[in-house]
Amino acid sequence: MSKIAIIGLGYVGLPLAVALAEHHGVVGYDIAADRIKQLRDGDDRTGEISSDRLRAAHIEWSTRPAAIKGVEFFIVTVPTPVNSENIPDLTAILSASQTVGAALRP
């Protein structure tokens, strides 16, 4: 079975993680410890996933970069907000890319 890491568990990442967990091993990674605690408790503050479905999902929730080592596929779903001139803030994507890069192995 393939193992997939979803980096960022917001409006996009969480539903994707739950859907993929129906057929694959999934690590749900987020830097926000409070978010991971809520998900472990079956609570999705975004309202995208019901508590029952969230609790039934076989997902390894983590804030530890070590949890994504050895994963075969990485999907990054972090926010890229834009300013008033439509210039994206790439801070989150750069940070997520560094985290994924550190987990990659030949």
C-alpha positions in Angstrom: 0.0 0.0 0.0 1.3 3.4 -0.9 2.0 5.9 1.9 1.1 9.6 1.2 1.9 12.7 3.3 -0.5 15.6 3.1 1.3 18.7 4.2 -1.1 21.3 5.5 -4.5 20.3 6.9 -6.9 23.1 6.1 -9.8 23.4 3.7 -8.0 21.5 0.9 -5.6 19.2 2.7 -8.0 17.7 5.3 -10.7 16.4 2.9 -7.9 15.2 0.6 -6.3 13.3 3.5 -9.5 11.7 4.5 -10.4 10.6 1.0 -7.0 9.2 0.3 -7.0 7.3 3.6 -9.8 5.1 2.3 -7.2 3.4 0.0 -3.7 4.4 1.2 -1.7 5.0 4.3 -1.8 8.7 5.0 0.3 10.9 7.3 -1.5 14.2 7.9 1.2 16.8 8.8 0.7 20.3 10.0 2.9 22.7 11.9 0.0 23.8 14.2 -0.1 21.6 17.3 -3.6 22.8 18.2 -4.9 21.7 14.7 -3.4 18.3 15.1 -4.9 17.9 18.6 -8.3 18.9 17.3 -8.1 16.4 14.4 -7.0 13.6 16.8 -10.1 14.5 18.9 -12.3 14.2 15.9 -13.0 18.0 15.6 -12.6 19.8 12.3 -12.9 23.6 12.8 -13.4 24.1 9.1 -16.5 22.1 9.0 -15.4 20.2 5.9 -15.4 16.7 7.6 -17.9 15.3 10.1 -16.6 14.1 13.4 -17.7 10.5 12.7 -15.9 10.5 9.3 -12.8 12.1 10.9 -12.6 9.6 13.7 -13.0 6.7 11.3 -10.2 7.9 9.0 -7.0 5.9 9.5 -4.6 8.8 9.4 -1.4 9.3 11.3 -1.7 13.0 12.5 1.6 14.7 13.3 3.5 17.9 13.7 6.8 16.1 13.7 8.8 16.2 10.4 10.2 12.8 11.2 6.7 11.4 10.6 6.9 12.0 6.9 10.2 10.3 6.4 9.9 7.2 4.2 6.6 8.4 2.7 6.3 7.6 -1.1 4.2 10.6 -2.1 3.9 14.2 -0.8 1.1 16.6 -1.5 1.5 20.1 -0.2 -1.7 22.0 0.5 -0.5 25.1 2.4 -2.0 28.6 2.0 -0.6 31.1 -0.4 -2.4 34.3 0.4 -2.1 37.2 -2.0 -1.7 40.9 -1.1 -3.6 43.8 -2.6 -1.4 43.6 -5.7 -2.2 39.9 -6.2 1.4 38.9 -5.2 1.4 35.6 -3.3 3.1 35.2 0.0 5.2 32.1 -0.6 6.4 31.8 3.0 4.3 28.7 3.8 5.1 26.9 0.5 8.9 27.6 1.0 8.8 26.2 4.5 6.7 23.2 3.5 9.2 22.5 0.6 12.1 22.6 3.0 10.3 20.1 5.3 9.5 17.8 2.4 13.1 18.2 1.0 14.6 17.1 4.3 12.4 14.0 4.3 13.3 12.9 0.8 15.6 9.9 0.3 17.1 8.5 -2.9 
